[in-house]
Amino acid sequence: SRNVVYVGMLGPRKKRDRMLQELTEKGTWFTQQQLAVLHSPIGLDIGAETPEEIALSVIAEIKAVLSGKHGSPLATNNTVVIHSRAVVKM
């Protein structure tokens, strides 16, 4: 068993739903855990239009997921330390 935490799919939700339906009809079943890591459409909502902006939104979402974050603006996060301070031993 692999510990996959992120699977991303480009394209609209309708395309994702159609692909999952077709796979199910062909006998491929997905667990709730597998579906929970599927991010589609992929990326954070930053108003991306160009390929470069879309790439940035995808990378930002992947980083957020791997860090256990939601990708919310730092300006609205008043109660949590942004960067943890590790104790350096010499």
N, C-alpha and C positions, 0 to 999 in steps of 0.2 A: 504494500500500500504506500502510495506517495503522498506527501503532504503538500499538495498543490493549494496555493492560497489565492491565485489570481489567474483567470482565463479571460481574455478580452476578445470582443468581436466587433469589428467595424460594421457600420450600417445601421439602418433603422430597426426599431423593435419588431415591425411586421416581418422583416426578413428573418430575424432571429426566431420568431415564433413559427414561421413557416419551415425553417430548417429543422427546428426541434421536432415539429409535428411529423415531417417526412422521415426523420431518423427513428422516431417512435413507431411509425407505421411499418418501418423495415425491421423492427425488432430490437432497436437500441434503446435501452432504458437508462434514465439518469436518476441518481439518488438526490435527495434534497441537499445533501452536502455538496455534491457536484454542481448542482444548479446555483447554490449559494455563492460559489466563487466565480460564477459567470457574470462578467460585467459587459452589459450591452444595452444601449450603445456605449462604447468605450470612451473614456475621458471625462474630465471635469468640465462643468459648464462655465467657460470663461469667455464665451462669445467667439470661439475659434471659427475662422472661415478658410484661411489659406492652409496648404499642407503643413507649413512650418508651425502655425498656431495649433493645428489639430495634433501634431506630434507633441508639442509642449503640453497640451491638455492631457494626452495619454500618459506621458512620462510622469506628470504631476499626480495623476490618479494612481498609477502603479506605486510611486513613492509613498503616497498617503496610505494605501492599503498595506504595504510592507511595514510601515511604521505604526499601524494601528490607529491612524487618524482619519478624519473625514474631509480634509481639504477645505476647511472653513477659513475665512479671513482672520489673520492675527489680530487685527484691530478690534474684533468682537470678542476676543478671548481674554478677558480681564482676570481670570482666576488661576490660570495655569502658567507655570514657568515655561518660557519658550525653549530655552536650551538648558538642559540639566548640567550642573557643575560637578564633574567627576573630581574626586580627591586624587591629587597627584602625589605619589610617594617617591621620595628621592633616596 
